[in-house]
Amino acid sequence: MEIYSTEEQQVEAIKTFWKEYGMSIIGGAVLGLGGLFGWNAYQDHQETQRESASTDFAKIVESSASADEVRAAADAFRAEHGNAGYLALTDLLEARTAVESGDLARAESLLSGAIGQLDSSVAPLAQLRLARVQIAQDNLAAAEATLATISNEAFVVQRDELKGDLFKQKGELQAAREAYQSALDAGGALTNPGLQMKLDDLAQAG
């Protein structure tokens, strides 16, 4: 099963999120530095921190290394930059490499941990990935629960297509048809030509 059917879109969303939020220090604890060092010192400290985090995170975003090397880079980032916002994105990127190397259990753990810490515009990507990983492991009850948490309209097509895949795997063909049709009705015919083929295949299955 292809875990990341829209990987380019997902990676671009992560990079967009990083561009918008990654160049500032996320987390209330850092705000206290202004009182400790004075405003000018705080500004210098903040600039140094964000440049360091941005550079280190970019290494992971752009990495095409092996799974072990990506994991090592991610672990180093976590040790150096303890902010939860950064860590969640690091988990999301490492999970992709874990899937590609066949370590689905590791990917599931990373995605589960990242979801609650991600911005609402990015979290559905992690939820979709988690559901795909769970389906690939035949953990269908968990996948169904994960998909039920996705309400962002921008991800309805992907969510309902995955529901169709899930129901098909369970042998619930009528529910699968309804899910695929729902995805088509939400605009899936334009974004995923293969969606109609999935529905047609079910019609032939009886």
Contact map, one row per residue, 1 for C-alpha under 8 A:
11100000000000000000000000000000000000000000000000000000000000000000000000000000000000000000000000000000000000000000000000000000000000010000000000000000000000000000000000000000000000000000000000000000000000
11111000000000000000000000000000000000000000000000000000000000000000000000000000000000000000000000000000000000000000000000000000000000000000000000000000000000000000000000000000000000000000000000000000000000
11111000000000000000000000000000000000000000000000000000000000000000000000000000000000000000000000100000000000000000000000000000100110010000000000000000000000000000000000000000000000000000000000000000000000
01111110000000000000000000000000000000000000000000000000000000000000000000000000000000000000000000000000000000000000000000000000100100000000000000000000000000000000000000000000000000000000000000000000000000
01111110000000000000000000000000000000000000000000000000000000000000000000000000000000000000000000000000000000000000000000000000000000000000000000000000000000000000000000000000000000000000000000000000000000
00011111110000000000000000000000000000000000000000000000000000000000000000000000000000000000000000000000000000000000000000000000000000000000000000000000000000000000000000000000000000000000000000000000000000
00011111111000000000000000000000000000000000000000000000000000000000000000000000000000000000000000000000000000000000000000000000000000000000000000000000000000000000000000000000000000000000000000000000000000
00000111111100000000000000000000000000000000000000000000000000000000000000000000000000000000000000000000000000000000000000000000000000000000000000000000000000000000000000000000000000000000000000000000000000
00000111111110000000000000000000000000000000000000000000000000000000000000000000000000000000000000000000000000000000000000000000000000000000000000000000000000000000000000000000000000000000000000000000000000
00000111111111000000000000000000000000000000000000000000000000000000000000000000000000000000000000000000000000000000000000001000000000000000000000000000000000000000000000000000000000000000000000000000000000
00000011111111100000000000000000000000000000000000000000000000000000000000000000000000000000000000000000000000000000000000000000000000000000000000000000000000000000000000000000000000000000000000000000000000
00000001111111110000000000000000000000000000000000000000000000000000000000000000000000000000000000000000000000000000000000000000000000000000000000000000000000000000000000000000000000000000000000000000000000
00000000111111111000000000000000000000000000000000000000000000000000000000000000000000000000000000000000000000000000000001000000000000000000000000000000000000000000000000000000000000000000000000000000000000
00000000011111111100000000000000000000000000000000000000000000000000000000000000000000001000000000000000000000000000000001000000000000000000000000000000000000000000000000000000000000000000000000000000000000
00000000001111111110000000000000000000000000000000000000000010000000000000000000000000000000000000000000000000000000000000000000000000000000000000000000000000000000000000000000000000000000000000000000000000
00000000000111111111000000000000000000000000000000000000000000000000000000000000000000000000000000000000000000000000000000000000000000000000000000000000000000000000000000000000000000000000000000000000000000
00000000000011111111110000000000000000000000000000000000000000000000000000000000000000000000000000000000000000000000000001000000000000000000000000000000000000000000000000000000000000000000000000000000000000
00000000000001111111111000000000000000000000000000000000000000000000000000000000000000000000000000000000000000000000000000000000000000000000000000000000000000000000000000000000000000000000000000000000000000
00000000000000111111111000000000000000000000000000000000000000000000000000000000000000000000000000000000000000000000000000000000000000000000000000000000000000000000000000000000000000000000000000000000000000
00000000000000011111111000000000000000000000000000000000000000000000000000000000000000000000000000000000000000000000000000000000000000000000000000000000000000000000000000000000000000000000000000000000000000
00000000000000001111111101000000000000000000000000000000000000000000000000000000000000000000000000000000000000000000000000000000000000000000000000000000000000000000000000000000000000000000000000000000000000
00000000000000001111111111000000000000000000000001001100000000000000000000000000000001000000000000000000000000000000000000000000000000000000000000000000000000000000000000000000000000000000000000000000000000
00000000000000000111111110000000000000000000000001100100000000000000000000000000000000000000000000000000000000000000000000000000000000000000000000000000000000000000000000000000000000000000000000000000000000
00000000000000000000111111000000000000000000010001000000000000000000000000000000000000000000000000000000000000000000000000000000000000000000000000000000000000000000000000000000000000000000000000000000000000
00000000000000000000011111100100000000000000010011000000000000000000000000000000000000000000000000000000000000000000000000000000000000000000000000000000000000000000000000000000000000000000000000000000000000
00000000000000000000110111110100000000000000000000000000000000000000000000000000001110000000000000000000000000000000000000000000000000000000000000000000000000000000000000000000000000000000000000000000000000
00000000000000000000000011111110000000000000000000000000000000000000000000000000001110000000000000000000000000000000000000000000000000000000000000000000000000000000000000000000000000000000000000000000000000
00000000000000000000000001111111000000000000000000000000000000000000000000000000000000000000000000000000000000000000000000000000000000000000000000000000000000000000000000000000000000000000000000000000000000
00000000000000000000000000111111100000000000000000000000000000000000000000000000000000000000000000000000000000000000000000000000000000000000000000000000000000000000000000000000000000000000000000000000000000
00000000000000000000000011111111100000000000000000000000000000000000000000000000000000000000000000000000000000000000000000000000000000000000000000000000000000000000000000000000000000000000000000000000000000
00000000000000000000000000111111110000000000000000000000000000000000000000000000000000000000000000000000000000000000000000000000000000000000000000000000000000000000000000000000000000000000000000000000000000
00000000000000000000000000011111111100000000000000000000000000000000000000000000000000000000000000000000000000000000000000000000000000000000000000000000000000000000000000000000000000000000000000000000000000
00000000000000000000000000001111111111000100000000000000000000000000000000000000000000000000000000000000000000000000000000000000000000000000000000000000000000000000000000000000000000000000000000000000000000
00000000000000000000000000000011111111101100000000000000000000000000000000000000000000000000000000000000000000000000000000000000000000000000000000000000000000000000000000000000000000000000000000000000000000
00000000000000000000000000000001111111100000000000000000000000000000000000000000000000000000000000000000000000000000000000000000000000000000000000000000000000000000000000000000000000000000000000000000000000
00000000000000000000000000000001111111000000000000000000000000000000000000000000000000000000000000000000000000000000000000000000000000000000000000000000000000000000000000000000000000000000000000000000000000
00000000000000000000000000000000111111111100000000000000000000000000000000000000000000000000000000000000000000000000000000000000000000000000000000000000000000000000000000000000000000000000000000000000000000
00000000000000000000000000000000111111111100000000000000000000000000000000000000000000000000000000000000000000000000000000000000000000000000000000000000000000000000000000000000000000000000000000000000000000
00000000000000000000000000000000011011111110000000000000000000000000000000000000000000000000000000000000000000000000000000000000000000000000000000000000000000000000000000000000000000000000000000000000000000
00000000000000000000000000000000000011111111000000000000000000000000000000000000000000000000000000000000000000000000000000000000000000000000000000000000000000000000000000000000000000000000000000000000000000
00000000000000000000000000000000010011111111100000000000000000000000000000000000000000000000000000000000000000000000000000000000000000000000000000000000000000000000000000000000000000000000000000000000000000
00000000000000000000000000000000110011111111110000000000000000000000000000000000000000000000000000000000000000000000000000000000000000000000000000000000000000000000000000000000000000000000000000000000000000
00000000000000000000000000000000000000111111111000000000000000000000000000000000000000000000000000000000000000000000000000000000000000000000000000000000000000000000000000000000000000000000000000000000000000
00000000000000000000000000000000000000011111111100000000000000000000000000000000000000000000000000000000000000000000000000000000000000000000000000000000000000000000000000000000000000000000000000000000000000
00000000000000000000000000000000000000001111111110000000000000000000000000000000000000000000000000000000000000000000000000000000000000000000000000000000000000000000000000000000000000000000000000000000000000
00000000000000000000000110000000000000000111111111000000000000000000000000000000000000000000000000000000000000000000000000000000000000000000000000000000000000000000000000000000000000000000000000000000000000
00000000000000000000000000000000000000000011111111100000000000000000000000000000000000000000000000000000000000000000000000000000000000000000000000000000000000000000000000000000000000000000000000000000000000
00000000000000000000000000000000000000000001111111110000000000000000000000000000000000000000000000000000000000000000000000000000000000000000000000000000000000000000000000000000000000000000000000000000000000
00000000000000000000000010000000000000000000111111111000000000000000000000000000000000000000000000000000000000000000000000000000000000000000000000000000000000000000000000000000000000000000000000000000000000
00000000000000000000011110000000000000000000011111111100000000000000000000000000000000000000000000000000000000000000000000000000000000000000000000000000000000000000000000000000000000000000000000000000000000
00000000000000000000001000000000000000000000001111111110000000000000000000000000000000000000000000000000000000000000000000000000000000000000000000000000000000000000000000000000000000000000000000000000000000
00000000000000000000000000000000000000000000000111111111000000000000000000000000000000000000000000000000000000000000000000000000000000000000000000000000000000000000000000000000000000000000000000000000000000
00000000000000000000010000000000000000000000000011111111100000000000000000001000100000000000000000000000000000000000000000000000000000000000000000000000000000000000000000000000000000000000000000000000000000
00000000000000000000011000000000000000000000000001111111110000000000000000000000000000000000000000000000000000000000000000000000000000000000000000000000000000000000000000000000000000000000000000000000000000
00000000000000000000000000000000000000000000000000111111111000000000000000000000000000000000000000000000000000000000000000000000000000000000000000000000000000000000000000000000000000000000000000000000000000
00000000000000000000000000000000000000000000000000011111111100000000000000001000000000000000000000000000000000000000000000000000000000000000000000000000000000000000000000000000000000000000000000000000000000
00000000000000000000000000000000000000000000000000001111111110000000000000001000000000000100000000000000000000000000000000000000000000000000000000000000000000000000000000000000000000000000000000000000000000
00000000000000000000000000000000000000000000000000000111111111000000000000000000000000000000000000000000000000000000000000000000000000000000000000000000000000000000000000000000000000000000000000000000000000
00000000000000000000000000000000000000000000000000000011111111100000000010000000000000000000000000000000000000000000000000000000000000000000000000000000000000000000000000000000000000000000000000000000000000
00000000000000000000000000000000000000000000000000000001111111100000010011000000000000000100100000000000000000000000000000000000000000000000000000000000000000000000000000000000000000000000000000000000000000
00000000000000100000000000000000000000000000000000000000111111100000000000000000000000000000100000000000000000000000000000000000000000000000000000000000000000000000000000000000000000000000000000000000000000
00000000000000000000000000000000000000000000000000000000011111110000000000000000000000000000000000000000000000000000000000000000000000000000000000000000000000000000000000000000000000000000000000000000000000
00000000000000000000000000000000000000000000000000000000001111111000010000000000000000000000000000000000000000000000000000000000000000000000000000000000000000000000000000000000000000000000000000000000000000
00000000000000000000000000000000000000000000000000000000000001111100000000000000000000000000000000000000000000000000000000000000000000000000000000000000000000000000000000000000000000000000000000000000000000
00000000000000000000000000000000000000000000000000000000000000111110110000000000000000000000000000000000000000000000000000000000000000000000000000000000000000000000000000000000000000000000000000000000000000
00000000000000000000000000000000000000000000000000000000000000011111110000000000000000000000000010000000000000000000000000000000000000000000000000000000000000000000000000000000000000000000000000000000000000
00000000000000000000000000000000000000000000000000000000000000001111111000000000000000000000000011001000000000000000000000000000000000000000000000000000000000000000000000000000000000000000000000000000000000
00000000000000000000000000000000000000000000000000000000000000000111111100000000000000000000000000000000000000000000000000000000000000000000000000000000000000000000000000000000000000000000000000000000000000
00000000000000000000000000000000000000000000000000000000000000001111111110000000000000000000000000000000000000000000000000000000000000000000000000000000000000000000000000000000000000000000000000000000000000
00000000000000000000000000000000000000000000000000000000000100101111111111000000000000000000010010000000000000000000000000000000000000000000000000000000000000000000000000000000000000000000000000000000000000
00000000000000000000000000000000000000000000000000000000000000000011111111100000000000000000010000000000000000000000000000000000000000000000000000000000000000000000000000000000000000000000000000000000000000
00000000000000000000000000000000000000000000000000000000000000000001111111110000000000000000000000000000000000000000000000000000000000000000000000000000000000000000000000000000000000000000000000000000000000
00000000000000000000000000000000000000000000000000000000001100000000111111111000000000000000000000000000000000000000000000000000000000000000000000000000000000000000000000000000000000000000000000000000000000
00000000000000000000000000000000000000000000000000000000000100000000011111111100000000000110010000000000000000000000000000000000000000000000000000000000000000000000000000000000000000000000000000000000000000
00000000000000000000000000000000000000000000000000000000000000000000001111111110000000000000000000000000000000000000000000000000000000000000000000000000000000000000000000000000000000000000000000000000000000
00000000000000000000000000000000000000000000000000000000000000000000000111111111000000000000000000000000000000000000000000000000000000000000000000000000000000000000000000000000000000000000000000000000000000
00000000000000000000000000000000000000000000000000001001100000000000000011111111100000000100000000000000000000000000000000000000000000000000000000000000000000000000000000000000000000000000000000000000000000
00000000000000000000000000000000000000000000000000000000000000000000000001111111110000100100000000000000000000000000000000000000000000000000000000000000000000000000000000000000000000000000000000000000000000
00000000000000000000000000000000000000000000000000000000000000000000000000111111110000000000000000000000000000000000000000000000000000000000000000000000000000000000000000000000000000000000000000000000000000
00000000000000000000000000000000000000000000000000000000000000000000000000011111110000000000000000000000000000000000000000000000000000000000000000000000000000000000000000000000000000000000000000000000000000
00000000000000000000000000000000000000000000000000001000000000000000000000001111111001100000000000000000000000000000000000000000000000000000000000000000000000000000000000000000000000000000000000000000000000
00000000000000000000000000000000000000000000000000000000000000000000000000000111111101100000000000000000000000000000000000000000000000000000000000000000000000000000000000000000000000000000000000000000000000
00000000000000000000000001100000000000000000000000000000000000000000000000000000111111100000000000000000000000000000000000000000000000000000000000000000000000000000000000000000000000000000000000000000000000
00000000000000000000000001100000000000000000000000000000000000000000000000000000011111110000000000000000000000000000100000000000000000000000000000000000000000000000000000000000000000000000000000000000000000
00000000000000000000000001100000000000000000000000000000000000000000000000000000001111111000000000000000000000000000110000000000000000000000000000000000000000000000000000000000000000000000000000000000000000
00000000000000000000010000000000000000000000000000000000000000000000000000000000111111111100000000000000000000000000000000000000000000000000000000000000000000000000000000000000000000000000000000000000000000
00000000000000000000000000000000000000000000000000000000000000000000000000000100111111111110000000000000000000000100000000000000000000000000000000000000000000000000000000000000000000000000000000000000000000
00000000000000000000000000000000000000000000000000000000000000000000000000000000000111111111000000000000000000001110110000000000000000000000000000000000000000000000000000000000000000000000000000000000000000
00000000000001000000000000000000000000000000000000000000000000000000000000000000000011111111100000000000000000000100010000000000000000000000000000000000000000000000000000000000000000000000000000000000000000
00000000000000000000000000000000000000000000000000000000100100000000000001001100000001111111110000000000000000000000000000000000000000000000000000000000000000000000000000000000000000000000000000000000000000
00000000000000000000000000000000000000000000000000000000000000000000000001000000000000111111111000000000000001101100000000000000000000000000000000000000000000000000000000000000000000000000000000000000000000
00000000000000000000000000000000000000000000000000000000000000000000000000000000000000011111111100000000000001100100000000000100000000000000000000000000000000000000000000000000000000000000000000000000000000
00000000000000000000000000000000000000000000000000000000000110000000000000000000000000001111111110000000000000000000000000000000000000000000000000000000000000000000000000000000000000000000000000000000000000
00000000000000000000000000000000000000000000000000000000000000000000011001000000000000000111111111000000001001000000000000000000000000000000000000000000000000000000000000000000000000000000000000000000000000
00000000000000000000000000000000000000000000000000000000000000000000000000000000000000000011111111100000011101100000000000000000000000000000000000000000000000000000000000000000000000000000000000000000000000
00000000000000000000000000000000000000000000000000000000000000000000000000000000000000000001111111110000001000000000000000000000000000000000000000000000000000000000000000000000000000000000000000000000000000
00000000000000000000000000000000000000000000000000000000000000000110010000000000000000000000111111111000000000000000000000000000000000000000000000000000000000000000000000000000000000000000000000000000000000
00000000000000000000000000000000000000000000000000000000000000000010000000000000000000000000011111111111011000000000000000000000000000000000000000000000000000000000000000000000000000000000000000000000000000
00100000000000000000000000000000000000000000000000000000000000000000000000000000000000000000001111111111001000000000000000000000000010000000000000000000000000000000000000000000000000000000000000000000000000
00000000000000000000000000000000000000000000000000000000000000000000000000000000000000000000000111111110000000000000000000000000000000000000000000000000000000000000000000000000000000000000000000000000000000
00000000000000000000000000000000000000000000000000000000000000000010000000000000000000000000000011111110000000000000000000000000000000000000000000000000000000000000000000000000000000000000000000000000000000
00000000000000000000000000000000000000000000000000000000000000000000000000000000000000000000000001111111000000000000000000000000000000000000000000000000000000000000000000000000000000000000000000000000000000
00000000000000000000000000000000000000000000000000000000000000000000000000000000000000000000000001111111111000000000000000000000000000000000000000000000000000000000000000000000000000000000000000000000000000
00000000000000000000000000000000000000000000000000000000000000000000000000000000000000000000000001100111111100000000000000000000000010001000000000000000000000000000000000000000000000000000000000000000000000
00000000000000000000000000000000000000000000000000000000000000000000000000000000000000000000000000000011111110000000000000000000000000000000000000000000000000000000000000000000000000000000000000000000000000
00000000000000000000000000000000000000000000000000000000000000000000000000000000000000000000001001000011111111000000000000000000000000000000000000000000000000000000000000000000000000000000000000000000000000
00000000000000000000000000000000000000000000000000000000000000000000000000000000000000000000011101100011111111100000000000000000010010000000000000000000000000000000000000000000000000000000000000000000000000
00000000000000000000000000000000000000000000000000000000000000000000000000000000000000000000001000000001111111110000000000000000010011000000000000000000000000000000000000000000000000000000000000000000000000
00000000000000000000000000000000000000000000000000000000000000000000000000000000000000000000000000000000111111111000000000000000000000000000000000000000000000000000000000000000000000000000000000000000000000
00000000000000000000000000000000000000000000000000000000000000000000000000000000000000000011011000000000011111111100000000000000000000000000000000000000000000000000000000000000000000000000000000000000000000
00000000000000000000000000000000000000000000000000000000000000000000000000000000000000000011001000000000001111111110000000000110110000000000000000000000000000000000000000000000000000000000000000000000000000
00000000000000000000000000000000000000000000000000000000000000000000000000000000000000000000000000000000000111111111000000000000010000000000000000000000000000000000000000000000000000000000000000000000000000
00000000000000000000000000000000000000000000000000000000000000000000000000000000000000010010000000000000000011111111100000000000000000000000000000000000000000000000000000000000000000000000000000000000000000
00000000000000000000000000000000000000000000000000000000000000000000000000000000000000111011000000000000000001111111110000000100000000000000000000000000000000000000000000000000000000000000000000000000000000
00000000000000000000000000000000000000000000000000000000000000000000000000000000000000010000000000000000000000111111110000100110000000000000000000000000000000000000000000000000000000000000000000000000000000
00000000000000000000000000000000000000000000000000000000000000000000000000000000000000000000000000000000000000011111110000100000000000000000000000000000000000000000000000000000000000000000000000000000000000
00000000000000000000000000000000000000000000000000000000000000000000000000000000000110010000000000000000000000001111111000000000000000000000000000000000000000000000000000000000000000000000000000000000000000
00000000000000000000000000000000000000000000000000000000000000000000000000000000000010011000000000000000000000000111111101100000000000000000000000000000000000000000000000000000000000000000000000000000000000
00000000000000000000000000000000000000000000000000000000000000000000000000000000000000000000000000000000000000000000111111100000000000000000000000000000000000000000000000000000000000000000000000000000000000
00000000000000000000000000000000000000000000000000000000000000000000000000000000000000000000000000000000000000000000011111110000000000000000000000000000000000000000000000000000000000000000000000000000000000
00000000000000000000000000000000000000000000000000000000000000000000000000000000000000000000000000000000000000000000001111110000000000000000000000000000000000000000000000000000000000000000000000000000000000
00000000000011001000000000000000000000000000000000000000000000000000000000000000000000000000000000000000000000000000011111111100000000000000000000000000000000000000000000000000000000000000000000000000000000
00000000000000000000000000000000000000000000000000000000000000000000000000000000000000000000000000000000000000000011011111111110000000000000000000000000000000000000000000000000000000000000000000000000000000
00000000000000000000000000000000000000000000000000000000000000000000000000000000000000000000000000000000000000000000000111111111000000000000000000000101001000000000000000000000000000000000000000000000000000
00000000010000000000000000000000000000000000000000000000000000000000000000000000000000000000000000000000000000000000000001111111100000000000000000000000000000000000000000000000000000000000000000000000000000
00000000000000000000000000000000000000000000000000000000000000000000000000000000000000000001000000000000000000100110000001111111110000000000000000000000000000000000000000000000000000000000000000000000000000
00000000000000000000000000000000000000000000000000000000000000000000000000000000000000000000000000000000000000100010000000111111111000000000000001101100000000000000000000000000000000000000000000000000000000
00000000000000000000000000000000000000000000000000000000000000000000000000000000000000000000000000000000000000000000000000011111111100000000000001100000000001100000000000000000000000000000000000000000000000
00110000000000000000000000000000000000000000000000000000000000000000000000000000000000000000000000000000000000100000000000001111111110000000000000000000000000000000000000000000000000000000000000000000000000
00000000000000000000000000000000000000000000000000000000000000000000000000000000000000000000000000000000001100110000000000000111111111000000001001000000000000000000000000000000000000000000000000000000000000
00000000000000000000000000000000000000000000000000000000000000000000000000000000000000000000000000000000000000000000000000000011111111100000011101100000000000000100000000000000000000000000000000000000000000
00110000000000000000000000000000000000000000000000000000000000000000000000000000000000000000000000000000000000000000000000000001111111110000001000000000000000000100000000000000000000000000000000000000000000
00100000000000000000000000000000000000000000000000000000000000000000000000000000000000000000000000100001001100000000000000000000111111111000000000000000000000000000000000000000000000000000000000000000000000
00000000000000000000000000000000000000000000000000000000000000000000000000000000000000000000000000000000000100000000000000000000011111111111011000000000000000000000000000000000000000000000000000000000000000
00000000000000000000000000000000000000000000000000000000000000000000000000000000000000000000000000000000000000000000000000000000001111111111001000000000000000000000010000000000000000000000000000000000000000
10100000000000000000000000000000000000000000000000000000000000000000000000000000000000000000000000000000000000000000000000000000000111111110000000000000000000000000000000000000000000000000000000000000000000
00000000000000000000000000000000000000000000000000000000000000000000000000000000000000000000000000000001000000000000000000000000000011111110000000000000000000000000000000000000000000000000000000000000000000
00000000000000000000000000000000000000000000000000000000000000000000000000000000000000000000000000000000000000000000000000000000000001111111000000000000000000000000000000000000000000000000000000000000000000
00000000000000000000000000000000000000000000000000000000000000000000000000000000000000000000000000000000000000000000000000000000000001111111111000000000000000000000000000000000000000000000000000000000000000
00000000000000000000000000000000000000000000000000000000000000000000000000000000000000000000000000000000000000000000000000000000000001100111111100000000000000000000010001000000000000000000000000000000000000
00000000000000000000000000000000000000000000000000000000000000000000000000000000000000000000000000000000000000000000000000000000000000000011111110000000000000000000000000000000000000000000000000000000000000
00000000000000000000000000000000000000000000000000000000000000000000000000000000000000000000000000000000000000000000000000000000001001000011111111000000000000000000000000000000000000000000000000000000000000
00000000000000000000000000000000000000000000000000000000000000000000000000000000000000000000000000000000000000000000000000000000011101100011111111100000000000000000010000000000000000000000000000000000000000
00000000000000000000000000000000000000000000000000000000000000000000000000000000000000000000000000000000000000000000000000000000001000000001111111110000000000000010010000000000000000000000000000000000000000
00000000000000000000000000000000000000000000000000000000000000000000000000000000000000000000000000000000000000000000000000000000000000000000111111111000000000000000000000000000000000000000000000000000000000
00000000000000000000000000000000000000000000000000000000000000000000000000000000000000000000000000000000000000000000000000000011011000000000011111111100000000000000000000000000000000000000000000000000000000
00000000000000000000000000000000000000000000000000000000000000000000000000000000000000000000000000000000000000000000000000000011001000000000001111111100000000100110000000000000000000000000000000000000000000
00000000000000000000000000000000000000000000000000000000000000000000000000000000000000000000000000000000000000000000000000000000000000000000000111111110000000000000000000000000000000000000000000000000000000
00000000000000000000000000000000000000000000000000000000000000000000000000000000000000000000000000000000000000000000000000000010000000000000000011111110000000000000000000000000000000000000000000000000000000
00000000000000000000000000000000000000000000000000000000000000000000000000000000000000000000000000000000000000000000000000010010000000000000000001111111001100100000000000000000000000000000000000000000000000
00000000000000000000000000000000000000000000000000000000000000000000000000000000000000000000000000000000000000000000000000000000000000000000000000011111101100000000000000000000000000000000000000000000000000
00000000000000000000000000000000000000000000000000000000000000000000000000000000000000000000000000000000000000000000000000010000000000000000000000000111111100000000000000000000000000000000000000000000000000
00000000000000000000000000000000000000000000000000000000000000000000000000000000000000000000000000000000000000000000000000000000000000000000000000000011111100000000000000000000000000000000000000000000000000
00000000000000000000000000000000000000000000000000000000000000000000000000000000000000000000000000000000000000000000000000000000000000000000000000000001111110000000000000000000000000000000000000000000000000
00000000000000000000000000000000000000000000000000000000000000000000000000000000000000000000000000000000000000000000000000010000000000000000000000000111111111100000000000000000000000000000000000000000000000
00000000000000000000000000000000000000000000000000000000000000000000000000000000000000000000000000000000000000000000000000000000000000000000000000000111111111110000000000000000000000100100000000000000000000
00000000000000000000000000000000000000000000000000000000000000000000000000000000000000000000000000000000000000000000000000000000000000000000000000000000011111111000000000000000000001110111000000000000000000
00000000000000000000000000000000000000000000000000000000000000000000000000000000000000000000000000000000000000000000000000000001000000000000000000000000001111111100000000000000000000100000000000000000000000
00000000000000000000000000000000000000000000000000000000000000000000000000000000000000000000000000000000000000000000000000000001000000000000000000100100001111111110000000000000000000100000000000000000000000
00000000000000000000000000000000000000000000000000000000000000000000000000000000000000000000000000000000000000000000000000000000000000000000000000000000000111111111000000000000001101100000000000000000000000
00000000000000000000000000000000000000000000000000000000000000000000000000000000000000000000000000000000000000000000000000000000000000000000000000000000000011111111100000000000001100100000000000100000000000
00000000000000000000000000000000000000000000000000000000000000000000000000000000000000000000000000000000000000000000000000000000001100000000000000100000000001111111110000000000000000000000000000000000000000
00000000000000000000000000000000000000000000000000000000000000000000000000000000000000000000000000000000000000000000000000000000000000000000000100100000000000111111111000000001001100000000000000000000000000
00000000000000000000000000000000000000000000000000000000000000000000000000000000000000000000000000000000000000000000000000000000000000000000000000000000000000011111111100000011111100000000000000000000000000
00000000000000000000000000000000000000000000000000000000000000000000000000000000000000000000000000000000000000000000000000000000000000000000000000000000000000001111111110000001000000000000000000000000000000
00000000000000000000000000000000000000000000000000000000000000000000000000000000000000000000000000000000000000000000000000000000000000100001001100000000000000000111111111000001000000000000000000000000000000
00000000000000000000000000000000000000000000000000000000000000000000000000000000000000000000000000000000000000000000000000000000000000000000000000000000000000000011111111111011000000000000000000000000000000
00000000000000000000000000000000000000000000000000000000000000000000000000000000000000000000000000000000000000000000000000000000000000000000000000000000000000000001111111111011000000000000000000000000000000
00000000000000000000000000000000000000000000000000000000000000000000000000000000000000000000000000000000000000000000000000000000000000000000000000000000000000000000111111110000000000000000000000000000000000
00000000000000000000000000000000000000000000000000000000000000000000000000000000000000000000000000000000000000000000000000000000000000000001000000000000000000000000011111110000000000000000000000000000000000
00000000000000000000000000000000000000000000000000000000000000000000000000000000000000000000000000000000000000000000000000000000000000000000000000000000000000000000001111111000000000000000000000000000000000
00000000000000000000000000000000000000000000000000000000000000000000000000000000000000000000000000000000000000000000000000000000000000000000000000000000000000000000001111111111000000000000000000000000000000
00000000000000000000000000000000000000000000000000000000000000000000000000000000000000000000000000000000000000000000000000000000000000000000000000000000000000000000001100111111100000000000000000000000010000
00000000000000000000000000000000000000000000000000000000000000000000000000000000000000000000000000000000000000000000000000000000000000000000000000000000000000000000000000011111110000000000000000000000000000
00000000000000000000000000000000000000000000000000000000000000000000000000000000000000000000000000000000000000000000000000000000000000000000000000000000000000000001001100011111111000000000000000000000000000
00000000000000000000000000000000000000000000000000000000000000000000000000000000000000000000000000000000000000000000000000000000000000000000000000000000000000000011111100011111111100000000000000000000000000
00000000000000000000000000000000000000000000000000000000000000000000000000000000000000000000000000000000000000000000000000000000000000000000000000000000000000000001000000001111111110000000000000000010010000
00000000000000000000000000000000000000000000000000000000000000000000000000000000000000000000000000000000000000000000000000000000000000000000000000000000000000000001000000000111111111000000000000000000000000
00000000000000000000000000000000000000000000000000000000000000000000000000000000000000000000000000000000000000000000000000000000000000000000000000000000000000011011000000000011111111100000000000000000000000
00000000000000000000000000000000000000000000000000000000000000000000000000000000000000000000000000000000000000000000000000000000000000000000000000000000000000011011000000000001111111110000000000110110000000
00000000000000000000000000000000000000000000000000000000000000000000000000000000000000000000000000000000000000000000000000000000000000000000000000000000000000000000000000000000111111111000000000000010000000
00000000000000000000000000000000000000000000000000000000000000000000000000000000000000000000000000000000000000000000000000000000000000000000000000000000000010010000000000000000011111111100000000000000000000
00000000000000000000000000000000000000000000000000000000000000000000000000000000000000000000000000000000000000000000000000000000000000000000000000000000000111111000000000000000001111111111000000100000000000
00000000000000000000000000000000000000000000000000000000000000000000000000000000000000000000000000000000000000000000000000000000000000000000000000000000000010000000000000000000000111111111100000110000000000
00000000000000000000000000000000000000000000000000000000000000000000000000000000000000000000000000000000000000000000000000000000000000000000000000000000000000000000000000000000000011111111100000000000000000
00000000000000000000000000000000000000000000000000000000000000000000000000000000000000000000000000000000000000000000000000000000000000000000000000000000000110000000000000000000000001111111000000000000000000
00000000000000000000000000000000000000000000000000000000000000000000000000000000000000000000000000000000000000000000000000000000000000000000000000000000000010000000000000000000000000111111111000000000000000
00000000000000000000000000000000000000000000000000000000000000000000000000000000000000000000000000000000000000000000000000000000000000000000000000000000000010000000000000000000000000111111111110100000000000
00000000000000000000000000000000000000000000000000000000000000000000000000000000000000000000000000000000000000000000000000000000000000000000000000000000000000000000000000000000000000011011111110110000000000
00000000000000000000000000000000000000000000000000000000000000000000000000000000000000000000000000000000000000000000000000000000000000000000000000000000000000000000000000000000000000000011111110000000000000
00000000000000000000000000000000000000000000000000000000000000000000000000000000000000000000000000000000000000000000000000000000000000000000000000000000000000000000000000000000000000000011111110000000000000
00000000000000000000000000000000000000000000000000000000000000000000000000000000000000000000000000000000000000000000000000000000000000000000000000000000000000000000000000000000000000000001111111100000000000
00000000000000000000000000000000000000000000000000000000000000000000000000000000000000000000000000000000000000000000000000000000000000000000000000000000000000000000000000000000000000000001111111111000000000
00000000000000000000000000000000000000000000000000000000000000000000000000000000000000000000000000000000000000000000000000000000000000000000000000000000000000000000000000000000000000000000000111111100000000
00000000000000000000000000000000000000000000000000000000000000000000000000000000000000000000000000000000000000000000000000000000000000000000000000000000000000001000000000000000000100110001100111111110000000
00000000000000000000000000000000000000000000000000000000000000000000000000000000000000000000000000000000000000000000000000000000000000000000000000000000000000000000000000000000000100010000100011111111000000
00000000000000000000000000000000000000000000000000000000000000000000000000000000000000000000000000000000000000000000000000000000000000000000000000000000000000000000000000000000000000000000000011111111100000
00000000000000000000000000000000000000000000000000000000000000000000000000000000000000000000000000000000000000000000000000000000000000000000000000000000000000000000000000000000000100000000000001111111110000
00000000000000000000000000000000000000000000000000000000000000000000000000000000000000000000000000000000000000000000000000000000000000000000000000000000000000000000000000000000100110000000000000111111111000
00000000000000000000000000000000000000000000000000000000000000000000000000000000000000000000000000000000000000000000000000000000000000000000000000000000000000000000000000000000000000000000000000011111111100
00000000000000000000000000000000000000000000000000000000000000000000000000000000000000000000000000000000000000000000000000000000000000000000000000000000000000000000000000000000000000000000000000001111111110
00000000000000000000000000000000000000000000000000000000000000000000000000000000000000000000000000000000000000000000000000000000000000000000000000000000000000000000000000001000100000000000000000000111111111
00000000000000000000000000000000000000000000000000000000000000000000000000000000000000000000000000000000000000000000000000000000000000000000000000000000000000000000000000000000000000000000000000000011111111
00000000000000000000000000000000000000000000000000000000000000000000000000000000000000000000000000000000000000000000000000000000000000000000000000000000000000000000000000000000000000000000000000000001111111
00000000000000000000000000000000000000000000000000000000000000000000000000000000000000000000000000000000000000000000000000000000000000000000000000000000000000000000000000000000000000000000000000000000111111
00000000000000000000000000000000000000000000000000000000000000000000000000000000000000000000000000000000000000000000000000000000000000000000000000000000000000000000000000000000000000000000000000000000011111
